[in-house]
Amino acid sequence: MDFKTPMFELIKDASTNLPRDVIDIMEEMRAKEEADSNAKSVLGTILDNVDLAKVEQLPICQDTGMIFLDIYYPSGFSTLMMRKEINEAIKEATQANFLRPNAVDVVTGKNTGDNIGNGSPSIYFNEWEKDYFEIRLMLKGGGSENVGIQYKLPDSTLKAGRDLDGVKRCVLEGVFKAQGLGCAPGILGIGIGGDRGGSYYLSKKQLFRKVKDASPDKELAVLEKDILESANKLGIGPMGFGGLTTLLGVKIGTYHRHPATFFVTITYLCWAGRRKIMTLRQDGGYDID
């Protein structure tokens, strides 16, 4: 089956078309900001930019980010084949200027020019029992990636113990440290538990959730709401100019942990929440949300 063509379309859509739920929450928060404030002006400019990018089919942001893929596929398909066609789609999207070349060799400092390199793109393959593919794509900018952070509990400096109150203390400190950076307002993906690497992966997976959904775990749903409300009282605001809108959403997931560890990992997604999910059927048909 053709994997390259739908992958190209997925990348193009993610680069130029911000998800509707992200737009809706920014419009909602803009209406709440004080008239003639910097916060209202910044959110207005962002929304104008989003509209223009969609109409002109241009990238929403000049930093089209690093490519993160979480792929679920039926039994019997080769991940080698999928990776090859994904790479070809990425090269084509880069040539078409839907992606900026962002793969740089850490030793030589040379840019590959096509977004393909050692560890680029970042792909996680997950085999499942369903008969279709689900391809989750995130284009994540460098500024927002820089303000991600991981804590280990207990943390005496924050008076944070190994409990949900300790998690909240870590997250709010992380938001405070990120102020003025990472292109606020942002969305937080939070991973609790697991090992260090697994906790980072878990935190990024949360960012594929809709902005206004809630965790199915009642305690985590309460914590998500609490952190969102508390962060938006910090006064950091859009792009650090002050206001009510520091965060658009908070999403929390958990893994079981080792008895000796308790990691809290925060992945920050900027307002350009370029995440899309494609359902790809074996007959070649697909839908992008």
C-alpha positions as a Markdown table, in Angstrom:
| # | Residue | x | y | z |
|---|---|---|---|---|
| 1 | Met | 0.0 | 0.0 | 0.0 |
| 2 | Asp | 1.0 | 3.6 | -0.5 |
| 3 | Phe | 2.3 | 5.0 | 2.7 |
| 4 | Lys | 4.2 | 8.0 | 1.4 |
| 5 | Thr | 1.3 | 10.1 | -0.1 |
| 6 | Pro | -0.9 | 10.1 | 3.0 |
| 7 | Met | 2.2 | 10.9 | 5.1 |
| 8 | Phe | 3.0 | 13.9 | 3.0 |
| 9 | Glu | -0.6 | 15.2 | 3.3 |
| 10 | Leu | -0.4 | 14.6 | 7.1 |
| 11 | Ile | 2.8 | 16.7 | 7.4 |
| 12 | Lys | 1.4 | 19.4 | 5.2 |
| 13 | Asp | -1.8 | 19.7 | 7.2 |
| 14 | Ala | 0.0 | 19.7 | 10.5 |
| 15 | Ser | 2.4 | 22.5 | 9.3 |
| 16 | Thr | -0.3 | 24.8 | 7.9 |
| 17 | Asn | -3.5 | 24.1 | 9.7 |
| 18 | Leu | -3.8 | 24.5 | 13.5 |
| 19 | Pro | -6.2 | 22.0 | 15.2 |
| 20 | Arg | -9.7 | 23.5 | 15.6 |
| 21 | Asp | -9.7 | 22.8 | 19.4 |
| 22 | Val | -6.5 | 24.8 | 19.9 |
| 23 | Ile | -8.0 | 27.7 | 17.9 |
| 24 | Asp | -11.3 | 27.5 | 19.9 |
| 25 | Ile | -9.6 | 27.7 | 23.3 |
| 26 | Met | -7.4 | 30.7 | 22.2 |
| 27 | Glu | -10.5 | 32.5 | 20.9 |
| 28 | Glu | -12.2 | 31.8 | 24.2 |
| 29 | Met | -9.3 | 33.0 | 26.3 |
| 30 | Arg | -8.8 | 36.1 | 24.1 |
| 31 | Ala | -12.4 | 37.1 | 24.9 |
| 32 | Lys | -11.6 | 36.9 | 28.6 |
| 33 | Glu | -8.5 | 39.1 | 28.5 |
| 34 | Glu | -8.8 | 42.8 | 29.4 |
| 35 | Ala | -9.7 | 45.2 | 26.6 |
| 36 | Asp | -6.7 | 46.9 | 25.0 |
| 37 | Ser | -4.3 | 44.7 | 27.0 |
| 38 | Asn | -1.1 | 43.2 | 25.6 |
| 39 | Ala | -2.5 | 39.7 | 26.2 |
| 40 | Lys | -5.6 | 40.4 | 24.0 |
| 41 | Ser | -3.4 | 42.0 | 21.3 |
| 42 | Val | -0.9 | 39.1 | 21.3 |
| 43 | Leu | -3.7 | 36.4 | 21.1 |
| 44 | Gly | -5.3 | 38.4 | 18.3 |
| 45 | Thr | -2.0 | 38.5 | 16.3 |
| 46 | Ile | -1.5 | 34.8 | 16.8 |
| 47 | Leu | -5.1 | 34.0 | 15.6 |
| 48 | Asp | -4.6 | 36.3 | 12.5 |
| 49 | Asn | -1.4 | 34.4 | 11.8 |
| 50 | Val | -3.2 | 31.1 | 12.1 |
| 51 | Asp | -5.9 | 32.2 | 9.6 |
| 52 | Leu | -3.3 | 33.5 | 7.1 |
| 53 | Ala | -1.2 | 30.2 | 7.3 |
| 54 | Lys | -4.3 | 28.2 | 6.5 |
| 55 | Val | -5.4 | 30.4 | 3.6 |
| 56 | Glu | -2.0 | 30.7 | 2.0 |
| 57 | Gln | -0.9 | 27.1 | 2.8 |
| 58 | Leu | 2.2 | 28.3 | 4.6 |
| 59 | Pro | 3.8 | 27.0 | 7.8 |
| 60 | Ile | 2.2 | 28.4 | 10.9 |
| 61 | Cys | 5.6 | 29.1 | 12.4 |
| 62 | Gln | 9.0 | 29.5 | 10.8 |
| 63 | Asp | 10.3 | 26.8 | 13.2 |
| 64 | Thr | 8.5 | 23.8 | 11.9 |
| 65 | Gly | 10.0 | 21.8 | 14.7 |
| 66 | Met | 11.4 | 18.3 | 15.1 |
| 67 | Ile | 9.2 | 15.5 | 13.9 |
| 68 | Phe | 7.7 | 13.2 | 16.5 |
| 69 | Leu | 5.6 | 10.2 | 15.3 |
| 70 | Asp | 3.7 | 7.7 | 17.5 |
| 71 | Ile | 2.5 | 5.0 | 15.1 |
| 72 | Tyr | 0.0 | 2.2 | 15.7 |
| 73 | Tyr | -0.1 | -0.5 | 13.0 |
| 74 | Pro | -1.7 | -3.9 | 12.3 |
| 75 | Ser | 0.2 | -7.2 | 12.4 |
| 76 | Gly | 2.0 | -8.2 | 9.2 |
| 77 | Phe | 3.4 | -4.8 | 8.2 |
| 78 | Ser | 7.1 | -4.0 | 8.0 |
| 79 | Thr | 8.3 | -1.1 | 10.1 |
| 80 | Leu | 11.3 | -0.9 | 7.8 |
| 81 | Met | 9.0 | -0.2 | 4.9 |
| 82 | Met | 7.0 | 2.4 | 6.9 |
| 83 | Arg | 10.2 | 4.2 | 8.0 |
| 84 | Lys | 11.5 | 4.3 | 4.4 |
| 85 | Glu | 8.3 | 5.8 | 3.1 |
| 86 | Ile | 8.0 | 8.2 | 6.0 |
| 87 | Asn | 11.5 | 9.5 | 5.3 |
| 88 | Glu | 10.6 | 10.0 | 1.6 |
| 89 | Ala | 7.5 | 12.0 | 2.6 |
| 90 | Ile | 9.6 | 14.1 | 5.0 |
| 91 | Lys | 12.2 | 14.9 | 2.3 |
| 92 | Glu | 9.4 | 15.8 | -0.1 |
| 93 | Ala | 7.7 | 18.0 | 2.4 |
| 94 | Thr | 11.0 | 19.7 | 3.2 |
| 95 | Gln | 11.6 | 20.4 | -0.5 |
| 96 | Ala | 8.1 | 21.9 | -0.7 |
| 97 | Asn | 8.8 | 24.2 | 2.2 |
| 98 | Phe | 6.2 | 22.7 | 4.6 |
| 99 | Leu | 9.2 | 21.8 | 6.8 |
| 100 | Arg | 12.3 | 23.7 | 7.6 |
| 101 | Pro | 15.5 | 21.7 | 7.6 |
| 102 | Asn | 16.0 | 21.0 | 11.3 |
| 103 | Ala | 18.3 | 18.0 | 11.5 |
| 104 | Val | 21.8 | 19.1 | 12.6 |
| 105 | Asp | 24.8 | 16.8 | 13.3 |
| 106 | Val | 25.9 | 17.4 | 16.9 |
| 107 | Val | 29.6 | 16.8 | 16.1 |
| 108 | Thr | 30.1 | 18.5 | 12.8 |
| 109 | Gly | 27.3 | 21.1 | 13.1 |
| 110 | Lys | 26.1 | 20.4 | 9.6 |
| 111 | Asn | 22.5 | 20.4 | 8.7 |
| 112 | Thr | 21.4 | 17.5 | 6.6 |
| 113 | Gly | 19.0 | 19.8 | 4.6 |
| 114 | Asp | 16.1 | 17.3 | 4.5 |
| 115 | Asn | 15.2 | 16.6 | 8.2 |
| 116 | Ile | 16.6 | 13.1 | 8.0 |
| 117 | Gly | 19.4 | 12.2 | 10.3 |
| 118 | Asn | 20.5 | 10.0 | 13.2 |
| 119 | Gly | 17.4 | 10.0 | 15.5 |
| 120 | Ser | 15.5 | 12.3 | 13.1 |
| 121 | Pro | 12.6 | 11.8 | 12.8 |
| 122 | Ser | 11.7 | 10.4 | 16.2 |
| 123 | Ile | 9.4 | 7.4 | 15.6 |
| 124 | Tyr | 7.7 | 5.0 | 18.0 |
| 125 | Phe | 6.1 | 2.0 | 16.4 |
| 126 | Asn | 3.4 | 0.1 | 18.3 |
| 127 | Glu | 1.8 | -3.0 | 16.9 |
| 128 | Trp | -1.9 | -3.5 | 17.8 |
| 129 | Glu | -4.8 | -5.8 | 17.1 |
| 130 | Lys | -6.8 | -3.4 | 15.0 |
| 131 | Asp | -6.9 | -3.6 | 11.2 |
| 132 | Tyr | -6.0 | 0.0 | 10.4 |
| 133 | Phe | -3.1 | 2.4 | 11.1 |
| 134 | Glu | -3.3 | 5.4 | 13.5 |
| 135 | Ile | -0.4 | 7.8 | 12.9 |
| 136 | Arg | 0.1 | 10.5 | 15.4 |
| 137 | Leu | 2.3 | 13.4 | 14.2 |
| 138 | Met | 3.6 | 16.3 | 16.2 |
| 139 | Leu | 5.8 | 19.1 | 14.8 |
| 140 | Lys | 7.5 | 20.4 | 18.0 |
| 141 | Gly | 9.5 | 23.6 | 18.0 |
| 142 | Gly | 12.9 | 24.0 | 19.6 |
| 143 | Gly | 11.9 | 26.8 | 21.9 |
| 144 | Ser | 9.1 | 24.8 | 23.6 |
| 145 | Glu | 11.3 | 21.7 | 23.7 |
| 146 | Asn | 14.0 | 23.7 | 25.6 |
| 147 | Val | 11.7 | 24.5 | 28.5 |
| 148 | Gly | 10.7 | 20.9 | 29.1 |
| 149 | Ile | 11.9 | 19.6 | 32.5 |
| 150 | Gln | 12.0 | 16.5 | 34.6 |
| 151 | Tyr | 11.8 | 16.3 | 38.4 |
| 152 | Lys | 12.4 | 13.5 | 40.8 |
| 153 | Leu | 10.5 | 13.3 | 44.1 |
| 154 | Pro | 10.8 | 14.0 | 46.9 |
| 155 | Asp | 12.3 | 17.4 | 46.2 |
| 156 | Ser | 13.2 | 19.2 | 49.5 |
| 157 | Thr | 13.7 | 22.6 | 47.7 |
| 158 | Leu | 10.1 | 22.6 | 46.6 |
| 159 | Lys | 8.8 | 20.9 | 49.7 |
| 160 | Ala | 7.3 | 18.3 | 47.3 |
| 161 | Gly | 6.7 | 14.8 | 48.5 |
| 162 | Arg | 5.8 | 11.7 | 46.5 |
| 163 | Asp | 2.1 | 12.5 | 46.0 |
| 164 | Leu | -0.1 | 14.6 | 43.7 |
| 165 | Asp | 0.5 | 17.7 | 45.7 |
| 166 | Gly | 4.2 | 17.2 | 45.1 |
| 167 | Val | 3.5 | 16.8 | 41.4 |
| 168 | Lys | 1.6 | 20.1 | 41.4 |
| 169 | Arg | 4.4 | 21.9 | 43.1 |
| 170 | Cys | 6.9 | 20.6 | 40.4 |
| 171 | Val | 4.6 | 21.6 | 37.5 |
| 172 | Leu | 4.0 | 25.1 | 38.7 |
| 173 | Glu | 7.7 | 25.7 | 39.3 |
| 174 | Gly | 8.3 | 24.4 | 35.8 |
| 175 | Val | 5.8 | 26.8 | 34.4 |
| 176 | Phe | 7.3 | 29.7 | 36.4 |
| 177 | Lys | 10.8 | 28.8 | 35.0 |
| 178 | Ala | 9.4 | 28.8 | 31.4 |
| 179 | Gln | 7.8 | 32.3 | 31.6 |
| 180 | Gly | 8.6 | 34.4 | 28.6 |
| 181 | Leu | 10.1 | 31.4 | 26.8 |
| 182 | Gly | 8.6 | 28.6 | 24.8 |
| 183 | Cys | 6.0 | 30.8 | 23.1 |
| 184 | Ala | 3.1 | 31.0 | 25.6 |
| 185 | Pro | 0.3 | 30.2 | 26.0 |
| 186 | Gly | 1.3 | 26.6 | 26.0 |
| 187 | Ile | -0.2 | 23.2 | 26.6 |
| 188 | Leu | 1.5 | 20.9 | 29.2 |
| 189 | Gly | 1.9 | 17.1 | 28.8 |
| 190 | Ile | 2.9 | 15.6 | 32.1 |
| 191 | Gly | 4.2 | 12.1 | 32.6 |
| 192 | Ile | 4.3 | 10.7 | 36.2 |
| 193 | Gly | 6.2 | 7.5 | 37.0 |
| 194 | Gly | 8.0 | 5.1 | 34.7 |
| 195 | Asp | 11.8 | 5.3 | 34.1 |
| 196 | Arg | 13.4 | 8.6 | 32.9 |
| 197 | Gly | 13.0 | 7.9 | 29.2 |
| 198 | Gly | 9.6 | 6.4 | 29.5 |
| 199 | Ser | 8.3 | 9.3 | 31.5 |
| 200 | Tyr | 9.4 | 11.7 | 28.7 |
| 201 | Tyr | 7.6 | 9.6 | 26.1 |
| 202 | Leu | 4.5 | 9.4 | 28.2 |
| 203 | Ser | 4.4 | 13.2 | 28.7 |
| 204 | Lys | 4.6 | 13.8 | 24.9 |
| 205 | Lys | 1.8 | 11.3 | 24.2 |
| 206 | Gln | -0.5 | 13.4 | 26.4 |
| 207 | Leu | -0.3 | 16.2 | 23.9 |
| 208 | Phe | -2.3 | 14.3 | 21.4 |
| 209 | Arg | -5.4 | 14.7 | 23.6 |
| 210 | Lys | -8.0 | 17.4 | 22.8 |
| 211 | Val | -7.4 | 20.6 | 24.8 |
| 212 | Lys | -10.6 | 20.4 | 26.8 |
| 213 | Asp | -10.8 | 16.7 | 27.5 |
| 214 | Ala | -10.3 | 15.4 | 31.0 |
| 215 | Ser | -8.4 | 12.4 | 32.3 |
| 216 | Pro | -10.6 | 9.3 | 32.9 |
| 217 | Asp | -9.0 | 9.1 | 36.3 |
| 218 | Lys | -11.0 | 11.3 | 38.6 |
| 219 | Glu | -8.1 | 12.4 | 40.8 |
| 220 | Leu | -5.9 | 13.2 | 37.8 |
| 221 | Ala | -8.8 | 15.1 | 36.2 |
| 222 | Val | -9.1 | 17.3 | 39.3 |
| 223 | Leu | -5.3 | 17.8 | 39.3 |
| 224 | Glu | -5.3 | 18.8 | 35.6 |
| 225 | Lys | -7.9 | 21.5 | 36.3 |
| 226 | Asp | -6.2 | 22.7 | 39.5 |
| 227 | Ile | -2.8 | 23.1 | 37.8 |
| 228 | Leu | -4.4 | 24.9 | 34.8 |
| 229 | Glu | -6.3 | 27.4 | 37.0 |
| 230 | Ser | -3.3 | 27.9 | 39.3 |
| 231 | Ala | -0.9 | 28.5 | 36.4 |
| 232 | Asn | -3.2 | 31.0 | 34.8 |
| 233 | Lys | -3.2 | 33.0 | 38.1 |
| 234 | Leu | 0.6 | 33.5 | 37.8 |
| 235 | Gly | 0.1 | 36.5 | 35.5 |
| 236 | Ile | 2.7 | 35.4 | 32.9 |
| 237 | Gly | 0.3 | 35.5 | 30.0 |
| 238 | Pro | 0.8 | 35.2 | 26.2 |
| 239 | Met | 4.4 | 35.5 | 25.2 |
| 240 | Gly | 5.2 | 36.6 | 28.8 |
| 241 | Phe | 3.4 | 40.0 | 28.4 |
| 242 | Gly | 1.0 | 39.3 | 31.4 |
| 243 | Gly | -2.6 | 38.4 | 31.5 |
| 244 | Leu | -4.9 | 35.5 | 32.2 |
| 245 | Thr | -3.7 | 33.0 | 29.6 |
| 246 | Thr | -0.4 | 31.3 | 30.5 |
| 247 | Leu | -1.6 | 27.8 | 29.7 |
| 248 | Leu | -4.3 | 26.5 | 27.4 |
| 249 | Gly | -4.5 | 23.0 | 28.8 |
| 250 | Val | -2.9 | 20.4 | 31.1 |
| 251 | Lys | -2.8 | 16.7 | 30.3 |
| 252 | Ile | -1.5 | 14.1 | 32.7 |
| 253 | Gly | -0.7 | 10.4 | 32.2 |
| 254 | Thr | 0.9 | 7.8 | 34.6 |
| 255 | Tyr | 3.1 | 4.8 | 34.4 |
| 256 | His | 3.8 | 2.4 | 37.2 |
| 257 | Arg | 7.1 | 3.3 | 38.8 |
| 258 | His | 10.0 | 1.6 | 40.6 |
| 259 | Pro | 9.7 | 1.7 | 44.4 |
| 260 | Ala | 12.8 | 3.9 | 44.6 |
| 261 | Thr | 11.8 | 6.4 | 41.9 |
| 262 | Phe | 9.1 | 9.0 | 41.3 |
| 263 | Phe | 9.6 | 11.0 | 38.2 |
| 264 | Val | 7.5 | 14.0 | 37.1 |
| 265 | Thr | 8.2 | 15.0 | 33.5 |
| 266 | Ile | 6.8 | 18.1 | 31.8 |
| 267 | Thr | 6.7 | 18.5 | 28.1 |
| 268 | Tyr | 5.7 | 22.0 | 27.0 |
| 269 | Leu | 3.9 | 22.5 | 23.7 |
| 270 | Cys | 3.7 | 26.1 | 22.5 |
| 271 | Trp | 0.5 | 27.8 | 21.2 |
| 272 | Ala | 1.4 | 26.4 | 17.8 |
| 273 | Gly | 0.1 | 23.0 | 18.9 |
| 274 | Arg | 0.8 | 21.3 | 15.6 |
| 275 | Arg | -0.4 | 17.8 | 16.3 |
| 276 | Lys | -2.5 | 15.7 | 14.0 |
| 277 | Ile | -3.8 | 12.2 | 14.0 |
| 278 | Met | -4.4 | 10.2 | 10.8 |
| 279 | Thr | -6.5 | 7.1 | 10.5 |
| 280 | Leu | -5.1 | 5.1 | 7.5 |
| 281 | Arg | -7.1 | 2.2 | 6.2 |
| 282 | Gln | -5.5 | -0.7 | 4.3 |
| 283 | Asp | -7.4 | 0.3 | 1.1 |
| 284 | Gly | -5.4 | 3.5 | 1.1 |
| 285 | Gly | -8.2 | 5.8 | 2.4 |
| 286 | Tyr | -7.5 | 8.1 | 5.3 |
| 287 | Asp | -8.9 | 10.8 | 7.5 |
| 288 | Ile | -6.9 | 13.5 | 9.4 |
| 289 | Asp | -8.1 | 15.0 | 12.6 |
